[in-house]
Amino acid sequence: MKLTILSTSDTHGYVFPTNYVKKGSNQGFGLARAATVIAREQVAAKSEGPVVTIENGDFLEGSPLAYYVARVKPERDPQPLMNIYNQVDYDCGILGNHEFNYGQKYLQAAIRDAKRTILCANILDANGEPEYGQPYKIIEKDGVKIGVLGLTTQAVYKWEKATNIDGLQFESAFIAAKKYVPIIREQADVVIVCYHGGFERDLTTGEPNDIHVGENEAYHILEAIPGIDALVTGHQHRQLATDVFDIPTTQPGFRGQAIGKITLDLNRNEDGRFSVTGHQTDLVLTKDAPLDEHVLTAAHDLNNQVTHWLDQPLGHIQGDMTFTDPFDARINETPYIEFIQKVQMATMGADISATALFSNEARGFENPITMRNIMTNYVYPNGLSLLKITGADLKAALEVSARYFTVKNGQIAVNPAFVHPKKRQYNYDMYEGIDYRLNVAKPFGERVEHLTYHGKPVTPDQPLHIALNQYRAVGGGHYAMFSADKIIAESQGAMSEIIADYLQEHPTIDATANHNFSVVNDPHA
């Protein structure tokens, strides 16, 4: 007999095969494609034994469609999105870190609407008990008892807005797995650990490659906890199908690019129980799969509403706010970035601001500006915070940003640590309201040069006010100099709403860039 484990992860509400940058684009991903592949793989595998299907987290936030359901529809009820996901035959669901972006009330409603069983062992209430779903489930299929454990990256508390995680404790996934795997092992023939988290070490060398301690713990889990037969991972958006310590593991990318597939060979023992005697791993790409009719039907009306909303003109531009090269846009200030900074400063009453170019899919604002432009350039639902910091904090933050760059063959390039094991271009910030230079020829920690505020050098103890998105404001992205205790004000809405509101007050905007910063490779400076 064989047991087949199929999984998606990090679909981020991308139901249709589009990144929404251009109307009508048709690309090789999406839940509608993934659903077709899952159904096909289920049929093919059932002749050989049981099949378990897993949704491994980060499903509730990410796409304009998911945002529309959570923030634009008057009901602000996740039911329309959950109805779409319920068309996929999932046995179990795991919570990702982005499930908390719209608050716990919204998440609780989503869990109530979900057909799949939600498993979460390491997000605890004030008394240390699991708060969301049950820690694990024993599923019996074809006489095989299959234990499934659900885990979420503990680093949620480092990133999420405090009000969205009030009353929760985030335990290490390793600690939770160490507790529950032996308990499940006693009850089940097969133990599957499903973890919305990834690997903190290189899978070939075992060398550490993660800069956030505790965010990813999968390597440690497999290295130190016996009794695991298969591990389903996610969070890092990698495409993996491999063995780690002879345990099969998958990670199926993001947006439904692929289905993780683990096949376990089972033998019945003399006592009637089953044991695992072998395994195979695979990624089944979805790019050529047709769209699932059940998903399309469930999403049809909602998709029409989203399309109409995305294409309404909100403002006009005098000049050009587009760009073609996202790497160049991080070195040379663009009018798009300067506009975002202006909006942040105007909203929060600050004269210093920092923002990132979050995605390499970003191309700036077309004319006229539509919500489609906003949602595909500013892709996260963060609001804004106003922080009181010092000049020393500001310089330290700039040094963190400067780590984004390295020198390769004499040219400025992206530091590989921001690409692997997870793409983290959103952790490079550009600043407005100050003048500065990043000299990437210098060592880390010594790259910030000519830092001035209102034409004068910034001093370490100088008090400053800065506008940041709420992820960065609490230290997200390894910015330890920013923290919740330095926040003095917060916006009420998400950044997409803030930009739309700004455009209502300023229906025509000028495309300008003052080029207040530069990135250079100058070893002789």
Secondary structure, 3 states (H helix, E strand, C coil): CEEEEEEECCCCCCCCCCCCCCCCCCCCCCHHHHHHHHHHHHHHHHCCCCEEEEECCCCCCCCHHHHHHHHHCCCCCCHHHHHHHCCCCCCEEECCHHHHCCCHHHHHHHHHHCCCEEECCCEECCCCCECCCECEEEEEECCEEEEEEEEECCCHHHHCCHHHCCCCEECCHHHHHHHHHHHHHHHCCEEEEEEECCCCECCCCCCECCCCCCCCCHHHHHHHCCCCCEEECCCCCCEEEEEECCEEEEEECCCCCEEEEEEEEEEECCCCCEEEEEEEEEEEECCCCCCCHHHHHHHHHHHHHHHHHHCCEEEEEECCEECCCHHHHHHCCCHHHHHHHHHHHHHHCCCCEEEECCCCCCCEECCCEEHHHHHHHCCCCCCEEEEEEEHHHHHHHHHHHHCCEEEECCEEEECHHHCCCCCCHHHCEEEECCEEEEECCCCCCCCEEEEEECCEECCCCCEEEEEEEHHHHCCCCCCCCCCHHHEEEECCCCHHHHHHHHHHHCCEEECCCCCCEEEECCCCC
